[in-house]
Amino acid sequence: MNPAMDEAMRETGRPRRRGRILGLASVFLPIVLLLFIARLNHAPTLALPDAQVHAPPSESVQIAAIQMRWNVKDYATQDTFRARIEGLVAAAREKSTSADPLLVVFPEDVGAPLYFLGANGAVCELTSLRAASAAVAKRNLLSVLYKRFMHDVSLNRALGLALGPQVGETYISTFSNAARKYGVYIIAGSAPIPDFALARDGSAITFKAQSPDVYNASYFFGPDGRIIGSQRKVYPIPLEQAGGLDLTSGSLDRLEVFDTPF
Protein backbone atom coordinates (compact mmCIF):
# COMPACT_ATOMS: atom_id res chain seq x y z
CA MET A 1 0.00 0.00 0.00
CA ASN A 2 1.13 3.51 -0.76
CA PRO A 3 2.66 4.96 2.45
CA ALA A 4 0.82 8.22 1.96
CA MET A 5 -2.55 6.43 1.60
CA ASP A 6 -1.79 4.28 4.67
CA GLU A 7 -1.06 7.36 6.78
CA ALA A 8 -4.24 9.04 5.51
CA MET A 9 -6.35 6.02 6.54
CA ARG A 10 -4.82 6.03 10.01
CA GLU A 11 -5.53 9.72 10.40
CA THR A 12 -9.13 9.16 9.27
CA GLY A 13 -9.62 6.34 11.78
CA ARG A 14 -8.40 8.31 14.78
CA PRO A 15 -11.32 10.78 14.87
CA ARG A 16 -13.72 7.86 14.58
CA ARG A 17 -12.16 6.10 17.55
CA ARG A 18 -12.16 9.31 19.57
CA GLY A 19 -15.81 9.80 18.65
CA ARG A 20 -16.70 6.30 19.86
CA ILE A 21 -14.83 6.85 23.14
CA LEU A 22 -16.56 10.18 23.71
CA GLY A 23 -19.89 8.58 22.90
CA LEU A 24 -19.37 5.82 25.44
CA ALA A 25 -18.20 8.34 28.03
CA SER A 26 -21.33 10.47 27.50
CA VAL A 27 -23.44 7.39 28.26
CA PHE A 28 -21.58 5.94 31.24
CA LEU A 29 -20.36 9.05 33.06
CA PRO A 30 -23.90 10.25 33.95
CA ILE A 31 -24.71 6.74 35.21
CA VAL A 32 -21.57 6.68 37.37
CA LEU A 33 -22.39 10.17 38.67
CA LEU A 34 -25.95 9.18 39.56
CA LEU A 35 -24.73 6.08 41.39
CA PHE A 36 -22.20 8.19 43.31
CA ILE A 37 -24.87 10.72 44.34
CA ALA A 38 -27.26 7.92 45.34
CA ARG A 39 -24.54 6.41 47.53
CA LEU A 40 -23.90 9.75 49.20
CA ASN A 41 -27.61 10.23 49.88
CA HIS A 42 -28.20 6.71 51.18
CA ALA A 43 -29.69 6.92 54.68
CA PRO A 44 -29.67 3.72 56.75
CA THR A 45 -32.30 3.34 59.46
CA LEU A 46 -31.43 1.74 62.78
CA ALA A 47 -34.32 -0.10 64.45
CA LEU A 48 -33.82 0.05 68.20
CA PRO A 49 -35.02 -2.76 70.52
CA ASP A 50 -38.73 -3.64 70.30
CA ALA A 51 -39.35 -4.64 73.90
CA GLN A 52 -39.62 -1.68 76.23
CA VAL A 53 -38.39 -2.06 79.79
CA HIS A 54 -40.53 -0.25 82.35
CA ALA A 55 -38.36 0.09 85.42
CA PRO A 56 -40.14 0.28 88.78
CA PRO A 57 -40.11 3.64 90.61
CA SER A 58 -37.07 4.24 92.77
CA GLU A 59 -36.26 6.92 95.32
CA SER A 60 -32.55 6.79 94.55
CA VAL A 61 -30.17 6.16 91.68
CA GLN A 62 -26.56 5.07 91.34
CA ILE A 63 -24.39 7.24 89.09
CA ALA A 64 -21.17 6.13 87.44
CA ALA A 65 -19.23 9.07 85.96
CA ILE A 66 -16.73 7.77 83.41
CA GLN A 67 -13.72 9.88 82.49
CA MET A 68 -12.20 7.58 79.91
CA ARG A 69 -8.65 7.87 78.66
CA TRP A 70 -8.76 8.28 74.88
CA ASN A 71 -6.59 6.35 72.49
CA VAL A 72 -6.93 6.69 68.74
CA LYS A 73 -6.66 2.90 68.50
CA ASP A 74 -10.02 2.61 70.29
CA TYR A 75 -11.53 4.40 67.28
CA ALA A 76 -9.79 2.39 64.57
CA THR A 77 -12.93 0.38 63.72
CA GLN A 78 -16.52 0.06 64.87
CA ASP A 79 -15.60 -3.14 66.72
CA THR A 80 -12.75 -1.56 68.70
CA PHE A 81 -14.98 1.35 69.72
CA ARG A 82 -17.81 -0.96 70.80
CA ALA A 83 -15.42 -3.14 72.78
CA ARG A 84 -14.04 -0.10 74.61
CA ILE A 85 -17.45 1.32 75.49
CA GLU A 86 -18.93 -2.02 76.54
CA GLY A 87 -15.87 -2.71 78.69
CA LEU A 88 -16.39 0.55 80.58
CA VAL A 89 -20.12 -0.04 81.05
CA ALA A 90 -19.44 -3.58 82.24
CA ALA A 91 -16.95 -2.25 84.81
CA ALA A 92 -19.51 0.29 86.05
CA ARG A 93 -22.18 -2.39 86.36
CA GLU A 94 -19.82 -4.69 88.23
CA LYS A 95 -19.04 -1.97 90.78
CA SER A 96 -22.67 -1.02 91.39
CA THR A 97 -23.61 -1.76 95.00
CA SER A 98 -27.40 -1.94 95.08
CA ALA A 99 -30.49 -2.80 93.07
CA ASP A 100 -31.21 0.88 92.40
CA PRO A 101 -31.15 2.01 88.77
CA LEU A 102 -27.66 2.71 87.42
CA LEU A 103 -26.98 5.82 85.34
CA VAL A 104 -23.68 5.72 83.42
CA VAL A 105 -22.44 9.11 82.23
CA PHE A 106 -19.79 9.44 79.52
CA PRO A 107 -17.72 12.58 78.80
CA GLU A 108 -18.42 15.21 76.20
CA ASP A 109 -17.10 14.48 72.70
CA VAL A 110 -16.68 10.76 73.36
CA GLY A 111 -17.97 10.22 69.82
CA ALA A 112 -15.88 12.90 68.09
CA PRO A 113 -12.90 10.62 67.23
CA LEU A 114 -15.32 8.34 65.35
CA TYR A 115 -14.54 10.59 62.38
CA PHE A 116 -11.21 8.75 62.32
CA LEU A 117 -12.85 5.35 61.72
CA GLY A 118 -10.80 3.47 59.14
CA ALA A 119 -8.17 6.24 59.07
CA ASN A 120 -6.07 5.15 62.04
CA GLY A 121 -2.92 4.91 59.95
CA ALA A 122 -3.42 8.37 58.49
CA VAL A 123 -3.99 10.22 61.77
CA CYS A 124 -2.21 8.33 64.56
CA GLU A 125 1.08 10.22 64.09
CA LEU A 126 -0.48 13.67 63.64
CA THR A 127 -0.27 16.21 66.45
CA SER A 128 -3.19 18.56 65.84
CA LEU A 129 -6.93 18.32 65.23
CA ARG A 130 -6.59 20.53 62.15
CA ALA A 131 -4.08 18.15 60.56
CA ALA A 132 -6.17 15.11 61.45
CA SER A 133 -9.34 16.66 60.00
CA ALA A 134 -7.47 17.54 56.79
CA ALA A 135 -6.20 13.96 56.47
CA VAL A 136 -9.70 12.53 56.90
CA ALA A 137 -11.15 15.06 54.43
CA LYS A 138 -8.58 14.04 51.80
CA ARG A 139 -9.57 10.39 52.22
CA ASN A 140 -13.21 11.35 51.58
CA LEU A 141 -12.58 14.19 49.16
CA LEU A 142 -15.40 13.57 46.67
CA SER A 143 -18.14 13.22 49.28
CA VAL A 144 -16.84 16.22 51.26
CA LEU A 145 -16.74 18.44 48.15
CA TYR A 146 -20.21 17.27 47.16
CA LYS A 147 -21.64 18.26 50.54
CA ARG A 148 -19.75 21.56 50.50
CA PHE A 149 -21.11 22.69 47.15
CA MET A 150 -24.60 21.27 47.69
CA HIS A 151 -25.07 23.18 50.96
CA ASP A 152 -22.56 26.05 50.53
CA VAL A 153 -20.82 25.29 53.82
CA SER A 154 -17.26 25.21 55.12
CA LEU A 155 -15.01 22.19 54.59
CA ASN A 156 -15.29 21.17 58.26
CA ARG A 157 -19.09 21.38 58.15
CA ALA A 158 -19.06 19.41 54.89
CA LEU A 159 -16.91 16.76 56.57
CA GLY A 160 -19.49 16.48 59.33
CA LEU A 161 -22.30 16.10 56.81
CA ALA A 162 -20.39 13.58 54.69
CA LEU A 163 -19.29 11.27 57.50
CA GLY A 164 -22.05 12.10 59.98
CA PRO A 165 -24.30 9.14 59.06
CA GLN A 166 -21.50 6.63 59.62
CA VAL A 167 -20.42 8.34 62.83
CA GLY A 168 -24.00 8.63 64.09
CA GLU A 169 -24.87 5.01 63.36
CA THR A 170 -21.76 3.74 65.19
CA TYR A 171 -22.24 6.10 68.14
CA ILE A 172 -25.95 5.42 68.65
CA SER A 173 -25.93 1.66 68.00
CA THR A 174 -22.95 1.21 70.35
CA PHE A 175 -24.53 2.98 73.31
CA SER A 176 -27.97 1.51 72.63
CA ASN A 177 -26.57 -2.02 72.68
CA ALA A 178 -24.49 -1.35 75.79
CA ALA A 179 -27.48 0.09 77.68
CA ARG A 180 -29.63 -2.92 76.83
CA LYS A 181 -26.92 -5.52 77.43
CA TYR A 182 -26.15 -4.28 80.96
CA GLY A 183 -29.60 -2.92 81.86
CA VAL A 184 -28.43 0.61 82.59
CA TYR A 185 -29.31 4.18 81.71
CA ILE A 186 -26.60 5.91 79.66
CA ILE A 187 -25.94 9.56 78.93
CA ALA A 188 -23.66 8.99 75.96
CA GLY A 189 -21.38 12.00 76.23
CA SER A 190 -21.71 13.70 72.87
CA ALA A 191 -20.69 13.56 69.23
CA PRO A 192 -20.63 16.15 66.40
CA ILE A 193 -23.42 14.77 64.22
CA PRO A 194 -26.18 16.12 61.94
CA ASP A 195 -29.84 16.38 62.86
CA PHE A 196 -31.22 12.87 62.32
CA ALA A 197 -34.87 11.81 62.16
CA LEU A 198 -35.88 10.05 65.39
CA ALA A 199 -39.14 8.13 65.74
CA ARG A 200 -41.48 9.68 68.31
CA ASP A 201 -41.24 6.65 70.63
CA GLY A 202 -37.46 6.36 70.29
CA SER A 203 -37.75 3.01 68.51
CA ALA A 204 -35.85 3.92 65.34
CA ILE A 205 -33.57 6.59 63.90
CA THR A 206 -32.79 7.38 60.27
CA PHE A 207 -29.27 8.59 59.59
CA LYS A 208 -30.12 11.24 57.02
CA ALA A 209 -29.36 14.87 57.77
CA GLN A 210 -32.56 16.88 58.03
CA SER A 211 -30.65 20.12 57.38
CA PRO A 212 -27.09 21.32 56.68
CA ASP A 213 -26.56 21.74 60.44
CA VAL A 214 -24.14 19.68 62.54
CA TYR A 215 -24.53 19.80 66.33
CA ASN A 216 -22.55 18.72 69.35
CA ALA A 217 -25.36 16.39 70.42
CA SER A 218 -25.82 14.07 73.38
CA TYR A 219 -28.21 11.09 73.52
CA PHE A 220 -29.88 9.55 76.55
CA PHE A 221 -30.61 5.80 76.47
CA GLY A 222 -32.85 3.68 78.68
CA PRO A 223 -32.09 0.15 79.91
CA ASP A 224 -34.10 -1.21 76.99
CA GLY A 225 -31.69 0.42 74.53
CA ARG A 226 -34.23 2.92 73.27
CA ILE A 227 -33.48 6.61 72.96
CA ILE A 228 -35.18 8.58 75.75
CA GLY A 229 -34.10 11.89 74.27
CA SER A 230 -31.27 14.09 73.08
CA GLN A 231 -29.85 17.54 73.71
CA ARG A 232 -27.76 19.90 71.59
CA LYS A 233 -25.00 22.07 72.97
CA VAL A 234 -26.28 25.65 73.05
CA TYR A 235 -23.04 27.55 73.64
CA PRO A 236 -20.18 26.07 71.60
CA ILE A 237 -16.63 26.92 72.60
CA PRO A 238 -14.33 28.73 70.10
CA LEU A 239 -12.96 25.42 68.76
CA GLU A 240 -16.52 24.42 67.77
CA GLN A 241 -17.46 27.74 66.18
CA ALA A 242 -16.93 29.04 62.62
CA GLY A 243 -13.26 28.83 61.75
CA GLY A 244 -12.99 25.65 63.82
CA LEU A 245 -15.28 22.64 63.65
CA ASP A 246 -18.09 24.96 62.51
CA LEU A 247 -20.81 23.31 64.59
CA THR A 248 -24.32 24.73 64.86
CA SER A 249 -25.52 26.14 68.18
CA GLY A 250 -28.51 24.40 69.74
CA SER A 251 -31.54 26.36 70.88
CA LEU A 252 -32.48 27.04 74.49
CA ASP A 253 -36.11 26.57 73.48
CA ARG A 254 -35.40 22.93 72.56
CA LEU A 255 -33.82 21.88 75.85
CA GLU A 256 -35.96 19.20 77.48
CA VAL A 257 -36.49 17.46 80.80
CA PHE A 258 -36.98 13.69 80.60
CA ASP A 259 -39.02 11.46 82.87
CA THR A 260 -37.23 8.63 84.64
CA PRO A 261 -38.32 6.25 87.42
CA PHE A 262 -35.84 7.82 89.85
N, C-alpha and C positions, 0 to 999 in steps of 0.2 A: 504494500500500500504506500502511496505517496506520503512522505513524512508530513508535508504541509496539510494534507487532507486528514491524516491521523490526529494531528494536533488540533485541528478545527473541530473534529468530532468530540475530542475530550473536552474542549472548551464549551461545546454545546451541551454536553451531558452534565457538567457541573451545576449550572443553574437549575436543571431539572432535579438533581439530587437535593440541592439546597431547598428547592420548593417543596419537595416531599417531606424533608425534615421539619421545615417550618409548619407545614400542614399538620403533621403529627403532633408537634409541640402545641399548636393552637387548640387541638382536641384534648390532649392529656393534661396540660398545665392547669386549665380551669378545674378539671376533676380533682387533681392533686390539691389545689388550693381549697376547694370545697371540703375535701376530706380533712384537711388540716384545720380549717375553721370549725368543722363539726367536732373534732377532737378537743379543741380548746374550749368549746361551749358545752361539752359533755358534763352533766351534773349528776353524780351518783347520789342515791338516797340511802341513808342508813336507818334501818328499822330497829328501834330500841326494844328492849324486852317487853313481851306481851303481858306477862303476869305482874300486876301491881302488888307491891308489898305495903300493907297498911300497918305501920308500927303502932303499938299501943301507946297511949299518953304517958309521958314521963315528966317528973318534976325536975330532973337533972340530966345533964349530958356530959359525956367525956369528950375532951378536945385534944387532938394530937396535932401540934403545929410542926410541920416538917420544913426544915431549912436545908434542903438537899445541896450537896456539893456537885456542881456541874462538871461534866467531862464530855467533850465533843464526841467521844466514842459511844456515849449513851444515846446519841442522836444519829448514829451511822445508818440505822435501818429502823423500820417500824418495829421489828421484833426486839431490838436492843432497847428501844425506848419503853416498850410495853413491859419488858422484863425488869427494867429499873423501877418503873412506877409501881408495878405489882409487888416488887420486893419491899418497897418502902411502906406500902399499905399493909402488907402482911406483917411487917415488924410492928406497926402501930397497933394492929389488931391483937397481936400476941402479947403486947404490953398493957392492953386494956385490963382494968381491975374489977369491973362490975358488969352487970347485965344492962346498964343504962346505954342508950344510943351512943354511938361513937361518931364524932365529926372529925374528919381528917382534912386539914387545911394545907394546901401547897402554896409555894411562894409565887409572887407576880412574875410573869414572863417565863414560867416553866415550859411553855410551849413554843417560845420564840426560836430556839435553836432547831426546831423541826424544819425550818427552811433550809437546813443543811443536810436533810435526808438524801442519801445517795451521793453526797459531795464531800464526804469525810476526807478523802485524799486531797481535795482541792483547797480545803480551808483549815486543816488541822495545824499547819505551820504558820498561818497568818496571825498577825498581832493586833489587828484592829477590826471593828465591826464594819467599817467602810470597805476595807479590802475584802472581807469575807462576803459582803453583799454583792460587790462587783464580780467576784469569782462565780457566785451562784447565778447572777444575772447573765453572765457570759455563757454558762452551761444551758441556759433556757432562753437564749437570745430571741428566737422567733416569737415565742409566746409572750415574752415581756414586751417586745416592740409592738406586737398586735394589741395588747391591752393598753399600751401607752397611747397609741394613735386612735384607738376606738373611743377612749374615754378622755383623751387630752389631759393626762395626769403625769406626774413626775415618774422617773424610772423606779424609785423605791416603792411608790404606790402601785405602779404597774407590776412590780415583782410580787407584791402582796396579793394582787388580784390574780396573777398567773398561777402562783403556787398555793394560794389560799385554800382551794378545795382539797388538795392533798394534805396540807397541814391540818386543816379543820377536821377532816375525816380521821386522821391518825390521833389527834388530840382528843376528840370527843369519844371515839370508840374505845380508846385506851382507858380513859377514866370511867366511862360507863361500865365496861367489863370489870374493872377493878372494884367499883362500888358494889356491883351485884355479887361478884365472887366472894367478897369478904363481908357483905351485909353491912356496909357503912355508908354514912353520908360523906360526900366529898365536895369541898370547894376547890376547884381544879386550877388554882393559881390564875394564870391568864395566858393568852396567846394573841398575837396580832393577826386577826382573821377578818374576812369580809362579813357582811350581814347576810346570814343564811336563813332559809325559810324553815321555821320550826313548827311542827304540828301543835295545835292548841293544847293537847293533853301530854305533850312531851314524848310521844311515842315514836316519832320519826323526825329526821332532819334532812333536808336536801341541800347539798353542797354546791349551790349556785348563787353567786353574788346577786343580791337584790338591787344593788346600786354600786357606783364606783367608790364607795367608802370602805375603808379598812379600819377596824377598831382594835384597841387593846381590850379584849373581852374576856370575862370570866364566866364559867358555867358551874352550876350547882346541881349535883346528882344525888338522887335518893338511893336507898339500899336495894331498890329493884333495878337500878341502872338507868332509870328514866331521868330526863332533864327536868328539874324542878323550876329552874329559871336561869337567867343570865343577866349580867350587868356590863355596862361599857364605861371605861374610864373617862371621867368628865374633864379632868384637868391634866392633860399630857405634859410631861416634862420636856425641856428643850430638845433632848435627843429624839423624842417622838413627834416633834412638830415639823412644819415645813422646813426643808433644808436638812432634815435628819431622816427618820423613818417615814415621815409624812403620814402619820395616822390621823384619823378623824376624831374629833372630840365627841364624847357622848353627851346626852342631854340630861340635865337635872330632872326634867319632867318625866323621864323614862325610868328613873330609879324606882325599884320595887322592894316591897317587903314580902317575904315568902312564909307561908304557914308550915310549921313543923310540929311534931308531937311533943317537943320539949320546950 
